[in-house]
Amino acid sequence: MELKSIQPAKGLTDFVESFWMIRNDAAEEKEIIVLPDGRFDIIFSIAAGQDFHATLRGLDTRPEQGTVPAHIVMFAVSFKLLAIEYLLDIKMAAVLNDGQRLPDGFWNIGPRDLEDFESFCAKISATMLGLIKPGIDNRKKELFDLIYASNGSLPVQELADRVAWSRRQINRYFNEQFGISLKAYCNIFRFKASLQQIKEGRLFPELDFADQTHFIKEVKRFSGVSPKELAKNQNGRFILLSDL
């Protein structure tokens, strides 16, 4: 199975985390476990014997069993949360831990665009740059910048104080737009940020966890296994621990 990722151009870094692709040329499907990663995705895919389609995948709050079908190609965009309001203008609460099919011809991407990953990234980047809405709320941009820079480790009250936006208003915004609270999102992002250290075998908290017990509990909540088992990544089933 081939995996690859590309970082976005400068004009998209507030909205796009990465572009990625998965290609499974084998005759067998591959079982995977999808871990919460604090992002949402638009995935374009085509498999042998199936129609080309695009799927919007919402935020995940729990590990999900899945498969990469045989003879499939998937090209995708992973988005930061600011993109929901200022690039797509949708509310993701309805697809929390779920996904939905997008209309045929979405963003003018078709089967031939899945023949070359770099060309796909260039085409879809140009489309997105033309869709960004002006007048971004600086409080929201600063809030997300702080979450990402701190790997989700800053307390909610400190985040609210630093962006001059009340906790109540922030949580209303998060619940309406994304279907979860700010604290829940920060916990997911902190877990994701811990994956690199776990992958490298450092099985102790390096971010703002209360103690080792809390760290183990959070890893189990978001992955279904202990840090030790997650680090082993038997059969490469935890796809987020790959080089994607």
Residue pairs with C-beta under 8 A, 6 or more apart in sequence:
1 22
1 23
1 24
1 25
1 26
1 30
1 68
2 21
2 22
2 23
2 24
2 25
3 20
3 21
3 22
3 242
3 243
3 244
4 20
4 21
4 117
4 244
5 18
5 19
5 20
5 21
5 243
5 244
6 18
6 19
6 20
6 117
6 118
6 121
7 18
7 19
8 15
8 16
8 17
8 18
8 19
8 125
9 125
11 129
11 132
12 125
12 128
12 129
14 80
14 82
14 136
14 141
14 144
15 79
15 80
15 82
15 83
15 86
15 87
15 128
15 132
16 77
16 78
16 79
16 80
16 83
16 128
17 39
17 78
17 79
17 80
18 77
18 78
19 75
19 76
19 77
19 78
19 117
19 120
19 121
19 124
20 75
20 76
20 78
20 244
21 73
21 74
21 75
21 76
21 117
21 120
22 68
22 72
22 73
22 74
22 244
23 72
23 73
23 74
24 30
24 68
24 69
24 70
24 71
24 72
25 71
26 70
26 71
27 70
27 71
28 70
29 67
29 68
29 69
29 70
30 67
30 68
31 65
31 66
31 67
31 235
31 237
32 65
32 66
32 67
32 68
32 237
32 238
32 239
33 63
33 64
33 65
33 66
33 223
33 224
33 237
33 238
33 239
34 60
34 63
34 64
34 65
34 66
34 239
34 240
35 60
35 63
35 191
35 192
35 195
35 222
35 223
35 238
35 239
35 240
36 59
36 60
36 61
36 62
36 63
36 188
36 191
36 192
36 222
37 60
37 78
37 188
37 192
37 240
38 59
38 81
38 152
38 185
38 188
38 189
38 192
39 59
39 78
39 79
39 80
39 81
40 56
40 57
40 58
40 59
40 78
40 79
40 81
40 84
40 92
40 95
41 56
41 57
41 76
41 77
41 78
41 79
42 54
42 55
42 56
42 57
42 76
42 77
42 79
42 102
42 106
43 54
43 55
43 57
43 74
43 75
43 76
44 52
44 53
44 54
44 74
44 75
44 76
44 109
44 113
44 114
44 120
45 52
45 53
45 54
45 55
45 72
45 73
45 74
45 75
45 114
46 52
46 53
46 72
46 73
46 111
46 114
47 69
47 70
47 71
47 72
47 73
48 70
48 71
48 72
50 69
52 110
52 111
52 114
53 101
53 102
53 104
54 101
54 102
54 103
54 106
54 107
54 109
55 99
55 100
55 101
55 102
56 90
56 95
56 99
56 100
56 101
56 102
57 95
57 99
58 92
58 94
58 95
58 96
58 97
58 98
58 99
58 179
59 92
59 96
59 97
59 178
59 179
59 180
59 185
59 188
60 97
61 96
61 97
61 180
61 184
61 188
62 97
62 221
62 222
63 222
63 223
63 224
64 97
68 74
73 114
75 113
75 114
75 117
75 120
77 124
77 128
79 87
79 88
80 144
80 148
81 144
81 177
81 178
81 185
82 136
82 140
82 141
82 144
84 90
84 91
84 92
84 177
84 178
85 133
85 140
85 177
86 132
86 133
86 136
87 128
87 131
87 132
87 133
88 131
89 133
91 176
91 177
91 178
92 177
92 178
92 179
93 175
93 176
93 177
93 178
93 179
94 100
94 179
96 178
96 179
96 180
107 124
107 127
108 123
108 127
109 120
109 123
109 124
113 119
113 120
113 123
114 120
139 163
139 164
139 165
140 173
142 162
142 163
143 159
143 163
143 165
143 170
146 154
146 159
146 162
146 163
147 154
147 159
147 185
147 186
147 189
148 189
151 189
151 190
151 193
151 207
152 185
152 186
152 187
152 188
152 189
152 190
152 191
152 192
152 193
152 207
153 186
153 190
153 193
153 207
153 208
154 162
154 186
154 208
156 167
156 170
156 182
156 183
156 186
157 167
159 170
159 182
159 186
160 166
160 167
160 170
167 182
170 182
171 181
171 182
174 180
174 181
174 182
174 185
175 181
178 185
187 218
188 222
190 207
190 208
190 209
190 218
191 218
191 219
191 222
191 223
192 240
193 207
194 205
194 206
194 207
194 215
194 219
195 230
195 240
195 241
197 206
198 219
198 227
198 230
198 231
198 241
199 231
199 233
199 241
201 231
203 227
203 228
203 231
204 212
204 215
205 211
205 212
205 214
205 215
209 215
209 218
215 227
216 226
216 227
219 225
219 226
219 227
219 230
220 226
223 230
223 238
230 238
230 241
233 241
236 242
